[in-house]
Amino acid sequence: MNEQAYQLKSINWEWTLESDEDSLHGPPADGQEDLTTEQMMKVVDDLGALGCEMASIGGGNIFLRSDWEKIAKAMLDKGIKMALMSSGEGIRANIAKIPQYFKGVGITIEGTAGTHDTIKQKSGSFERAVDAIKALKDAGVYTGVVTTISNMNITEMETMYALVKELAPKDWLVRTTMSSGALRRPGFESYTIPPADLIILIKYISDYNRHKELTVAAGCDIGYYAEEEYLRREPWRGCISGIWTAALESGGNVKPCLCLPDEFIEGNVKETPLSSIWSSADSFSSIRHFNPENMSGYCRVCQNSYTCGCGCIGSAFASTGSRYDNIYCFECLTKEFRFMAEHPEGGKTLQSLTERSKTAKEELFTIYRELADRKNKEEA
């Protein structure tokens, strides 16, 4: 791809990690100092020069920065629209100002009250998140809910769906720990759902969207070439990190995506301007110079591999340690379960299955039956 084709359209930017929570689904404090006001303003200038159109602002509690309004106003002056990702901290206290700066706000809900507070490691966090959604709704601010699915809350999907419907946000983003800052939290691996559970998750999301009572968006680490028509709004066309989007940590590190470990740091804005990092021919090479010949595992033989690019880069790297192999893929899972059905006595599967695997298998073949029924009706 020609270097001129890399247009930074959006950025995920941590303004600070300071918070009174320590969410297991978020990044741990990295010991780096937040960017100063001057450094933040330089980043804003670079974003404007690069033609950035949208920024997702998050991290910890951005309202703990005394300069947050100054930075937000500078962003708007550059024509950059902003959305805020928040746990609910500071929302009620700043509700009068939020509509001035943010087009919308996403509030994290990680399960029922007890589960949510456990994940956030803060008592009362659930009540604060719910109160934030109510305050935003009363203020007329476009509001969504974000949930990171792990082994701690996947069994609460139905309860969370009912809760989100009751709170009446505009949409619900469902992702896994693969696409959250949790990937940077050592020892968190045991909380990540195994590949088989994606089938359950895909079925939930598809069913919810089919009912049309609430828009549920699948995160970039879910699905890919699932034939379920209600899973994803647009067909998957590969990871856009480093192509159209980038991520900026609170300490100034630039990465393709916030979920990725430090091996993927492209530079630090304290030392090198963001515009130079983005425009460098050597930056984001794992994405910009993706070589299909390096693919391995099922990705190497998949018919969608060239378009898919092994799915979410964070999911691929976390699941196999390689940019070029991703076992968190619906296409791969269908082949595995089909093999199991045809060869019940033999064969080593790609991934050891969990206790929920029987449910996952049943959900998979339910999807198959529904697809076949719809296809037959269309052909009739």
SVG drawing of the C-alpha trace seen along z (x, -y; Angstrom):
<svg xmlns="http://www.w3.org/2000/svg" viewBox="-41 -27 54 70">
<polyline fill="none" stroke="black" stroke-width="0.4" points="0.0,0.0 1.3,-3.5 2.4,-5.4 0.1,-8.3 -2.9,-6.0 -2.4,-6.1 -4.8,-8.7 -5.2,-9.0 -9.0,-9.3 -9.3,-8.5 -7.3,-8.0 -7.9,-6.3 -6.3,-8.5 -5.7,-7.9 -5.6,-11.3 -4.7,-9.8 -4.8,-6.5 -5.5,-8.2 -8.6,-6.8 -10.1,-5.6 -10.7,-2.2 -8.3,0.5 -10.4,2.3 -9.2,5.8 -10.4,5.1 -8.3,2.0 -4.5,1.4 -2.5,1.4 -0.7,-1.9 2.5,-1.8 4.5,-4.1 4.8,-6.8 3.9,-10.3 0.9,-11.7 1.7,-14.2 2.0,-17.8 -0.5,-20.4 2.1,-21.6 2.7,-18.1 -1.0,-17.4 -1.5,-20.6 1.3,-19.6 -0.4,-16.3 -3.6,-18.2 -1.7,-20.3 -0.4,-17.2 -3.8,-15.6 -5.1,-18.6 -2.2,-18.6 -2.8,-14.9 -6.5,-15.6 -7.8,-13.4 -11.6,-13.5 -12.5,-11.6 -11.0,-10.8 -12.1,-8.3 -11.0,-9.8 -10.5,-7.5 -8.0,-6.0 -8.9,-6.7 -10.9,-9.7 -10.1,-12.5 -11.8,-15.0 -8.9,-14.7 -6.9,-16.6 -7.2,-20.3 -6.6,-21.1 -9.2,-18.8 -11.4,-21.5 -8.5,-23.4 -7.5,-20.3 -11.0,-19.4 -11.6,-22.9 -8.4,-22.8 -9.6,-19.5 -12.9,-21.0 -11.1,-24.1 -9.2,-21.7 -12.5,-20.2 -11.9,-16.9 -15.1,-15.3 -14.8,-13.4 -16.4,-10.6 -15.7,-9.8 -15.2,-6.3 -15.8,-6.3 -16.5,-4.1 -18.8,-6.9 -16.3,-8.7 -16.9,-12.5 -19.9,-12.3 -22.5,-13.6 -20.2,-16.4 -19.4,-17.6 -22.8,-16.8 -23.4,-20.5 -20.0,-20.6 -20.0,-17.2 -22.4,-18.1 -20.2,-21.0 -17.3,-18.8 -18.4,-15.2 -20.6,-13.8 -21.4,-10.8 -20.3,-8.9 -19.7,-5.1 -20.1,-3.9 -18.7,-0.5 -21.0,2.0 -19.2,5.3 -22.0,7.4 -24.4,7.5 -23.6,5.2 -21.4,7.7 -19.5,8.8 -19.1,5.3 -17.6,4.1 -15.3,7.1 -13.9,6.4 -13.6,2.7 -12.1,3.5 -14.2,0.7 -17.3,1.0 -20.2,-1.2 -18.8,-1.3 -21.9,0.3 -24.2,-2.3 -22.0,-5.1 -22.0,-3.7 -25.8,-3.4 -26.2,-6.9 -23.9,-8.2 -26.0,-6.7 -29.2,-8.2 -27.5,-11.6 -26.3,-11.5 -29.7,-10.5 -31.4,-13.3 -28.9,-15.7 -29.7,-14.5 -26.2,-13.1 -25.9,-10.2 -25.0,-7.3 -23.8,-3.7 -22.7,-0.9 -19.5,1.0 -19.0,4.5 -15.8,6.6 -16.6,10.3 -14.5,12.6 -14.8,15.8 -16.1,13.7 -19.2,12.4 -20.1,14.4 -22.8,16.3 -24.5,13.0 -25.1,12.0 -28.9,12.4 -29.0,10.4 -26.8,7.6 -29.0,7.5 -32.1,6.9 -30.3,4.2 -28.9,2.4 -32.4,2.4 -33.9,0.9 -31.2,-1.8 -32.1,-2.6 -28.8,-3.7 -28.4,-4.0 -26.2,-1.0 -24.2,1.7 -20.7,2.6 -19.6,6.1 -16.0,7.1 -13.7,9.6 -10.6,9.1 -8.7,9.6 -9.6,6.0 -9.3,4.3 -6.5,2.8 -6.5,6.0 -4.1,7.6 -1.5,5.4 -2.2,6.8 0.2,9.7 -1.5,12.8 -4.9,11.8 -4.9,14.7 -7.1,17.0 -10.0,14.5 -10.0,14.7 -12.8,16.8 -11.6,19.8 -12.3,19.9 -15.3,22.2 -17.2,19.5 -17.1,17.2 -19.9,19.3 -22.1,18.6 -21.2,14.9 -21.9,14.7 -25.3,16.4 -26.2,13.9 -25.3,10.8 -27.0,12.1 -30.2,12.9 -30.3,9.5 -29.9,7.7 -32.5,9.9 -35.1,8.7 -34.2,5.1 -34.9,3.9 -31.3,2.7 -28.4,2.3 -25.6,4.6 -22.2,4.1 -19.6,6.9 -16.1,5.8 -13.3,6.1 -12.2,9.4 -15.5,11.2 -16.7,13.1 -15.0,12.1 -16.6,14.4 -19.5,15.7 -22.4,16.2 -24.8,14.8 -26.3,11.7 -27.1,10.0 -23.6,10.1 -21.8,7.2 -23.1,4.0 -20.4,4.1 -18.4,7.0 -15.0,7.5 -12.3,6.1 -9.2,6.4 -7.7,4.5 -7.5,0.7 -5.1,0.0 -2.1,-1.8 -4.0,-2.3 -6.8,-4.7 -6.5,-4.6 -3.8,-4.8 -3.6,-4.6 -1.9,-7.0 -1.2,-6.0 -1.3,-8.5 2.5,-8.4 2.9,-9.2 3.5,-5.8 2.0,-5.4 0.7,-1.9 -1.6,-0.6 -4.2,0.3 -4.4,-0.2 -4.8,3.6 -1.3,4.4 1.7,5.0 4.9,2.9 6.4,4.9 4.1,2.8 5.2,-0.7 6.1,-2.8 7.5,-5.7 6.7,-8.3 5.4,-11.8 7.6,-13.1 10.5,-12.4 9.1,-12.3 6.1,-14.3 3.0,-12.2 2.9,-13.4 6.4,-12.0 5.6,-8.7 2.5,-8.2 4.1,-9.3 7.3,-7.2 7.7,-4.4 8.9,-2.1 5.9,-2.6 3.1,0.0 4.9,2.4 3.1,5.5 -0.1,4.1 1.0,1.9 3.3,4.5 1.3,7.6 2.7,10.5 0.2,13.3 3.1,15.8 3.8,15.6 0.4,16.8 0.2,20.1 -2.4,22.4 -5.9,22.3 -5.3,18.7 -2.9,20.0 -5.6,22.2 -8.7,20.0 -10.4,18.8 -10.9,15.4 -7.4,14.9 -6.3,12.3 -9.2,10.0 -9.4,10.8 -5.7,10.4 -5.9,12.8 -8.6,10.7 -7.9,8.4 -4.2,8.0 -4.6,8.0 -6.6,11.2 -4.2,12.9 -1.1,11.9 -2.8,12.8 -4.0,16.2 -1.0,17.5 1.8,15.1 1.8,14.4 0.4,11.6 -0.2,14.2 -2.3,16.8 -5.6,16.3 -7.6,19.1 -10.3,16.7 -12.2,17.0 -15.7,18.2 -14.6,19.7 -11.9,21.7 -14.3,22.9 -16.9,24.1 -14.4,26.3 -13.3,27.7 -16.7,28.5 -17.7,30.0 -14.7,32.2 -15.7,33.2 -19.2,34.1 -17.9,36.2 -15.1,37.8 -16.4,38.2 -13.8,40.8 -10.6,39.1 -8.6,36.1 -6.9,33.5 -8.8,30.3 -7.2,26.9 -8.0,25.8 -9.1,27.7 -12.8,27.1 -14.4,25.7 -17.3,27.0 -19.4,24.7 -18.3,26.4 -21.4,28.6 -23.6,25.4 -21.3,23.8 -21.6,26.8 -25.4,26.7 -25.4,23.0 -23.2,23.5 -25.5,26.1 -28.5,23.9 -26.9,21.2 -26.3,23.6 -29.9,24.8 -31.2,21.2 -28.9,20.3 -30.0,23.3 -33.7,22.6 -33.4,19.0 -31.4,20.1 -34.1,22.7 -36.9,20.1 -35.0,17.6 -34.5,20.3 -38.1,21.5"/>
</svg>
